[in-house]
Amino acid sequence: MRDPVLTEAGTDNAGLSHRTWWLAVTAIGLCALLIRWYYLSHAMVDHPIRGDASQYYAYAWNLVHHGTFSMAPPGSGQVLPDSFRDPGYPAFLAVWMQASTDANSWYWHVLASQGAMGALTVVLLVNAARGWLPDRWLVAAGLLMAIWPHNVSINGYLLTETLYGFLCALAFVLLRLALRSASVGWMTAAGLTFGLAALTNAVLVPFAILLAIYMAIRKLSPRRLTMTLALSALLIPACWSARNMQLPADASSSGRALINLVQGSRPDYHSSFRAMADGDPGGLRTYRAIQHEADVAAANPREGLSRIGTRMAGAPMHYLRWYLSKPALLWDWSIRIGQGDIYVYPTYASPFLRNPALRILASLCWALNPLLMLLALVGCISLLWRGARKCPASQAAALLLVYVTLVHSILQAEPRYAIPYRGFEILLAGLGLHVIIHWLLRQRRGDTAPAARGSREDPGEAARGD
């Protein structure tokens, strides 16, 4: 049955035919793959194993050569296990390290596989979202995901975002299948994939539990499915936590969370980092002071939290404004802790700088970025406020964006951290635009009482069986 609201809004929710849909999805996937391949073939990263990448490389090296998850530099005399970083991405690097004959082939194998994963992520998200929006709107959203500059450039770095974004997209595809078929098997697969994503980025560890609670409260799925999701999502992280409990306290990842908390509490952290990178002595002093405070918090959490509280108590309005601005900072364009713009590390010969068409494309996306953020907010509010029972997977996506925004607003808000969720942002922005267009058309027709016609649905409830 056609959704009455979509019919009124002038959109065709009858959908594309099965053949046309898959032709469109294939075209989107090829577009995503080609632009990533073109970028990776031309862009050159200066010293790609630096910063966070050097730590991931060390973990992968020690996994392959010592069978130990350790951040000890390659060639160290003593390799002690730790849990400072999450194991998912180092394990991914280790697989290619084991399969490659030398360092050069390993590096290109990693980049090529990340380009393929980035393209497949777009395909997965488009299919996960089928039912949230009319098919033609989804095709447009898929094309935007395919060409979005952040999601292209990130494939060229040895960083977690590509793998993490792929696992999040796969988890949502499996979640959609589980909800459509009321299948415990598919829900178990979805939960395990959420667990793998959480082992790549620990920010996601509580999300599946919160999602299961939300679905139970809103009665979006049978209880057996929500319990399956919660338990299966916890299984893999629980096994990793059991391993970490056997490590010394100074080898724990909790110290990194406290470091992020301290850095995220300082409005001058990003500017001091950039000033330090530019060789400014004042910026270096500020950066070292922040790092000292972070080290104190990691060594003595109570003392670190006390220092944060004392500092904030001295200028409460200043810090209130800072924390209220952090959601917009997370979804902003230019990467702060890095080279800037869409680049984490210094990158030369980027097609987004040298190719005129791609340079124009990047400029258009830059101009569109603030609007995309606002439309995604409208989409999230529409879904979570109205509670679209016909499409619980779309509510899960809205909950994901709200969740990661809150977490990073408490810790560090940095545009790089939003890259794995850019596809979800684009989908929710499309939904927000759809909601606004429907509302404007309804106002134009003088139709202010849709309930009188027996329908309380909005565009967010347009699902074909999620």
N, C-alpha and C positions, 0 to 999 in steps of 0.2 A: 504494500500500500504506500502511496506517495505521501510524504510528510506534508501536512497542510501548510505549515509555516514556510517551508522551502518553496512550495508552489506559489504562495502569496508573494514571496520575495522575488519571484521571477527567475529562480534558479532551477535547473533541471536535475532533480534528484533521482530520476529514473536510472541514471548511471550509464556508463559506457558498456558496450557488450564485452563479454569475456575476452574475446580476441583483441578488440581495440584497446581494452585496458592493459593487457599484457604487452601489446606493442608499444603503448605509451610508456609503461614502466621500463621496458627494455631500452627505449630511446633515452629516457632520463638516466638510467644506469650507464649507458655508453657515453653520454654527455659528461657525466661526473667522472668517469674513468679517463676519458680523453683529456679533459682539462687538468686532471691531476698528473697524468703521465707527461703532458707538455710542461707543466710546472716543474716536476721532479727532474726532467731531462735538461732543464735550462738553469734553474736556480742553484746556486752554490753557497753552502753554509760554511762560514769561516770557523774552523776548529769546532766541528759538530759535537765532539765529546768534551763538554764543559758544563759547569753548573750542575743542575739536576741530572743531566745526561751522563756526566762522569760517574755519578753514584749508581745509576742504573746499569751502566757498563760494568762497574766493579762487581756489583751483585751477580750479573750474568756470568762474568769471568770466573768468579769463585764457585758458582753453581756448576759450571762445566769442568773446571780443573780441580776443585776440591770437594764438590758435593756439599757445599756449605753456603747458606744464605748469609752473606757477610758483606759489609761495605768496605772492608779492608782493601786498599789499593792493590791492583794486580802486581804480583811479585813480592808481596809482603811476607816477612818471615813468620808472622803469627796471624792466622785467619780465624777470628772468633765470631761465632754466630751472633746476629742482632736482629732487630725488627724495626729499625728506624724508618725504612721505606716499606711500602706494601709490595707483596711478592709477585703480583700478576704480570706487570710489564717486564721486570727482570727475567721471569721465566720465559716470556715470549722472546726476548732477545737471546736467551740461552739456547732455545730451540734452533734458531737460525745460526747461532755461533757453532753449535754442534754439527749442523748440516753443511756449513760452508768450509771451503778449503783455505781461505785466507781472510785477512781483515777487510780488504777492499770488496771482495765478493759478499762477505757478510753484511757490510754496510748497505750495499745496493739491494741485497735480498730483503733487508728490513724495510728500506724505503719503498721498494716495489710492492711488498706485501701490505704496507700501510696505505699506499695509494689505492690498492684493490679493496682493502677494508673500508677506506673512506667512501669509495663509490658504492660499495655494497650497503653501507650504513644508510645512504640516501634511499636505496631501493627498499630496505627493511622498514624505514620510517614511513615511507609512502604507503606501504602495505599495512603497517600497523595502524595507520590513521584512516584506512578506508572505512567509511561510515561516519566519521566526524564531520566531513564536508562532502559536497557533491564532487563527483570524480574529476570534473574539469578544474575545479578549484584545487584539488589535490595535485593534479598534474602541474599546475602553475607553481604551487608550493614546492613540489619536487624539483622543478627546474631551478628555483631560487636556492634551494639547499645544495643542488649540484654545483652551482657557480659561486656560492658565498665565499669570499676570499679567505677568511679565517680558517674555514674548514678545508681549504685547499692547501694553504701554506703550512698548516700544522703537520701535514703528512711528511714534511721534509725534515722534521726534528726527531731525535731519539727521546721522545717524551711520551707520557702515558695517554694523552688526550685521544689519540686515534683509536687505540685498542679499547679504552674505556667507553668512548662514544659508541663504538660498534657493539659492545656487550650490552649497553643500555638499550640500544635499538632492538637487538635480538631478544632481550628480555620482554620488551613490549609486544613484539610480534607473538611470542609464545603466550604472553598474558592474554592477548586478544583471542588467540585460538582456544585457550582454556575457558575463557568466559563465554565464548560462542557455543562451545560444545559441552560446557559444564563437566570438563574432563579433569579428573585428579591427575592423570598422567601428564597432560600438557601443563597443568599448574605446577606440578613438581619440577618439570623442566624449566618453567619460568622462574621459580624460586631459586633453583640451582644457578641459573644464569645471573640473576640478581646477586647471588652470593659471589660468583666469579667477578662480576663488576665491582663488588665491594672489596674484593681482594686486590683490585687494580687501583681503586681509590676508596679509602676507608670512609670518606664522607657519606657513602651510600649505605653503610652498614645498618643504620636504624630505619632506612626508608621502607623496606618491604614490610617491616613490622607495623609501622605507622599506616602504610597502605592497607594492610590486612585489617587493622582496627577501624580505619575509615570505612572500608567496604562493609564490615560487619555492622557498624553503626547506621550507615545509610541503607543497609540491606540490599547491596548491589550484587551479591552472589551468595550461594548456599554456604552455610557455616563450614562444611567440610572443605570447601575450596579455600576459604580464608585461612583456616588452620593449616592446610597444606602449604599455602604460600609462605606463611610465617615460619613454619618449621623447616621447610626445604631451603629457604633463603638464609637461615641461620646456620645450617649444617656446615658448610665449608668455612665461613669465618670462625665458627666455634672450634673447628679442628685447628685452625691457624692460631687462635688465641690459646688453646691448650699447649701448643708448642712454645708460644711466647712466654707463658707463665713459668717455664723452666729456665728462662734467661735471667741474668742479673738485671737489677732495676735500671742501671745506666745504659742498658742496651735496648730499652723499650721505646716504642713509638709514641708513648704518651708525652715525652719531652718535646717531640716535634709539634704536637697539638698546642702545647703551651707556648712554644715559640711563635706559632701562627697567631695565637691569641694576643700576645704582646705586640707583634708587628701590626696586626690589624687594629689595635687600639691607638696607634700613633698616626695622626693625620699627616705627619711629615715623613712617613716612612718611604713612600714612593718617590717623593721629590729628593730626599736625601740619597736614595739609591742612584737616581739618575745623575745627581750632582757628583756623587762619588765616582761613577763611571766616567764622567767627563773630566775628572781630575781636580775637582774643586775641594780645597782643604776643609772649608766649612761643612760641606756635605759629607765628607769623610768623617769628621768629628761627630756629626749628628748620627750618622749610620752606625758608628762604633758604639755610641751611647745606647742606641736602640738594641744593638746586638748584645751589649752587656746586660741590659735589663732582661732580654730574652734568655740569656744564659743563667741568670739568677733564678728566673721562673722555672727553667728546666731542672735546675739543681735543687731548688727549694720552692715547690709550688705555693706554699702558704705565704712565703715572703714575696714571691713574684706577684701574686694576686693582691697582696696588701699594697705593694707599690703602685699597681694599676689603679686601685681604689683611691689611694691618696692623691694621685695625679689627677684623676677625673673629678674628685671632690673640689679641687682647686679651681676648676673652670667647667662647671657642669653644662652650661649652655653651649660652650664650644664643642664639647664631646657629644652632646645630644645632636647638634647639627651634623657633626661628622658621621655618626651612625645612621642618621636618617638619609644621608646622601649616599651611603654605601651600596644600596641596591642598584641605583643608577650607575655607579662606578663599575659594578660587576658586569653589567650589560653594555658598558660603553665600548667604543671602537678600539682605541689605541692601547696596546699592551704596555703596562707601566714597568713591570719588572722584566726588562728585556730591551731589545733594540728599539721598540716602539712601532706604531702603526700595526700591521698584522704580523710582525716578525718578532720572534723570541730571541734568537741569536742573530748576529750580523749576517745578512744574506745578500749575495751579489747576483747580478744578472737575473733578478726576479722578473718573470713575464708581466707581473702586475705593475712594474715600473718601466719596462722596455717596450712591451707590446702596446701600441696605441689603443686597440680595442679593449684589451684587458685593463689598461689604465683607466679608461672611461668607465668600464664596468665597476672597478673598485671605487671610483669616485661616486657613482650612483648608489652603490651599496652603503658607502659611508654616509651619504645624505639620507638614505632610507633607514639607517640603524635606529635613530631615536623614535621614529614613528613605529617601527617594528616592535620596540620595547613597550610602547604605550598600547598598541593593539594586542600584544600578548597579555598584558595586564587585564585588558577588557575581556579577552577570552577566558582567562583564569577565573575572574570574578563571576562571569556568566555561568561557567560550569559548576564551580564550587558553591555558589549562592543558590542557583536554581536547582542543582542536584539532578542532572540528566540521567535517569535510571536506564534509558535505552542505550546509553553509550558509556558504561563504566570505565572503559579503557581511556577515554578522553579525559575523564575526571582524574584518573591516575596520572596522566601527563601534566595536567594542571597542578596537581598536588606535588609532583616532582619539581616543577619550576618554583613553586612557593617554598618548598623545603630547601632546595639548594640556595635560593636567594637568602633565606633566613640564616642558614648555616654560615655562608660566606660573609654575610653582613656581620655576624658575630666574630668570625675569624678574619681571614684575609679576603677582601673583595678586589679581584684583579681580572680584567677582561679575558686573560688566557684561560682562567678556570671556567669561564662560561662556554668555551668552544664546544665541549662535548654535548652541550644542551642547545646549541644554536638551531639544530633541526627541529627540536620540540618547540623552541621559541617561534620559529617560522610557522609551524602548524597552528599553534595557539593564536598567533597574530592573524592568520587567515580566518580562524574561527571568530576572532574579535571583529575583524572587518565585516564578516558575514552578519554578525549580530547587529552591528551599527547600520549596515545597509537595510536589513530587514526592519529595524526600528524606524528609520527615516521613511521608508516606503509606507509603513503602517501609519505614521503620522501624516504623511501626505494624503493618504486616503481617508483621513479622519477616523481611522479605526483604533480607538483607544481602549476597547474592551474585548480582546480576543477570547476571553473566557466565555463570553456570551455565545460564542459559536461552538462551544464544547471542546476547546483546545487550549491547554495551558502550556503548550510546548514552545520552546524557542529553538533557534538553529543549532544550539549545542546538543539538542536531544535527537538530532537527525542521525540515526544509526540504522544499519541494515543487519542487525543481529549480533552486535558485540556483546 
